[in-house]
Amino acid sequence: MDGETFRHWAHEAATFAADYRETLRDQPVRARTKPGEIAAQLPESPPEEAEPMAALFEDFRRIIVPGMTHWQHPRFFAYFPANASPASVIAEMLSSAMGAQCLLWQTSPAATELEGVALDWLRQAVGLPADFTGVIQDSASSATLCAFLTMRERALGFTGNATGLSGRERLRVYASAEVHTSIDRAAWVSGIGHDNLIRVRTTGPLRGMDPAGLEAAIAADLAAGHRPAGLVLCVGGTGTGAIDTAPELIRIAHRHGLFVHVDAAWAGTAMICPEFRDLWAGVEAADSIVLNPHKWLGVQFDCSAHYLRSVDDHLRTLSIQPEYLKTHGHDDITNYSEWTVQLGRRFRALKLWFVLRAHGLNGLREMMRNHVRWSQALAARIAAEPGFALASTPVLSLFTFRHDPGDGRDLDAHMLAMLTAINDGGDLYLTPTRIDGHLAIRFQAGAMETTEGDVDAAFQIIRDTARALS
Ligand SMILES: *Cc1c(COP(=O)(O)O)cnc(C)c1O
């Protein structure tokens, strides 16, 4: 592609990006596409000859865009947000333009140095102490996998990578049932095994891990000859926003030599607001913490911040050049590919830096505070409606609810029918969760473009749908 053609289509892409954002409100939030419908419009084999960019662009608009669910939509209240603030999109275009590879310092010195600086800014912003050092991972799932590998290696005296796990005592990791499925998969992939991921019971309205349950589980494992290796705490669980209260759990874990990883993928970035920090008070004693700027904070996916207390344990586990450790801390060179499972690394720090500067912490705080206020007001309004009840206590901008028409019908089926009607309507997008075996509807406000009016509209639609189906 010659320079002029590239310039032309790069401009077209920028125009698409701006138009897309401006017209998003008029689109249905969730794609109205049936399985297989998009693939059926595409040729089965690749082209032998070059096609003009105009044809590619035309097919993108005609076939692909209508098959997308719009995560930037102001009425996206499903899952968790995946905000792509325009500033982060621009940074991503720039990084893509350079095709940057950030595996070693020398392969992109500015990327490495900016990663250190941007992550330290974010550390200060969320109020973590200076003894935490960060690395950008592609996702929280990868950060959690690295934490499981470090747990494993610490428990095995850093011999597991060399000799494998067969014939060894069982390593045990403790978590509640509220943790994300990435914790289950980290147990599988790290070789620790799902049977060795022990679910500790939860208590209280925030469904946090019961310290006595953790003590009892560790004692039972020690008595059985197993080796307790790690504890995973959840700050803002996916289903209902469950919160494990850190200080006592971490004290117990450290008394038994466990490595403690905190999954705050969603809620962690909200700690830029000091008034929310009670939710994770005590996490500064943990060994590893993950939070996702690619969720609420507005950094275009993907960008996951992984903070470590001991970089040496992490590198002893992951670094492919053990001799490199000898110089760690003694020179100014960091090679981040030694800190992650994959070798090649994207230039993700650029978009984190752009977002922090383009919005300022105050701009980001204002967005989050609005979401929390609007969402909690909506929870109170829904709870006051006849037939409605909250199914879990609101945590930040997340709550869950149920509706009962009072005629003895199957309530799970009724909840599903409500969700289907709401989501097929296209004006909102909500997702379900299961609480104590029963289906509930989840609501979270987190999209950057959401207004108080959108949350009001959600109330009307939820109430009217419940009435229509009663
Ligand atoms: C979103 C989320 C994850 C997974 O995040 P990825 O970055 O997509 O891997 C893990 N844990 C919690 C609590 C989450 O909210």
The ligand as a Tripos MOL2 file, in Angstrom:
@<TRIPOS>MOLECULE
LIG
   15    15     1     0     0
SMALL
NO_CHARGES

@<TRIPOS>ATOM
      1 C1        -13.2430   -9.3240   34.3760 C.3       1 LIG1
      2 C2        -12.7420  -10.0850   35.5120 C.ar      1 LIG1
      3 C3        -11.7700  -11.0720   35.3460 C.ar      1 LIG1
      4 C4        -11.2140  -11.4610   34.0050 C.3       1 LIG1
      5 O1        -10.5920  -10.4020   33.4020 O.3       1 LIG1
      6 P1         -9.7750  -10.5750   32.0410 P.3       1 LIG1
      7 O2         -8.9150   -9.3650   32.0240 O.co2     1 LIG1
      8 O3        -10.7890  -10.5890   30.9550 O.co2     1 LIG1
      9 O4         -9.0190  -11.8350   32.1180 O.co2     1 LIG1
     10 C5        -11.2990  -11.7160   36.4650 C.ar      1 LIG1
     11 N1        -11.7770  -11.4300   37.6830 N.ar      1 LIG1
     12 C6        -12.7260  -10.4980   37.8860 C.ar      1 LIG1
     13 C7        -13.2030  -10.2140   39.2580 C.3       1 LIG1
     14 C8        -13.2390   -9.7940   36.8000 C.ar      1 LIG1
     15 O5        -14.1610   -8.8510   36.9950 O.3       1 LIG1
@<TRIPOS>BOND
     1     1     2 1
     2     2     3 ar
     3     2    14 ar
     4     3     4 1
     5     3    10 ar
     6     4     5 1
     7     5     6 1
     8     6     7 2
     9     6     8 1
    10     6     9 1
    11    10    11 ar
    12    11    12 ar
    13    12    13 1
    14    12    14 ar
    15    14    15 1
@<TRIPOS>SUBSTRUCTURE
     1 LIG1         1 GROUP 0 **** ****
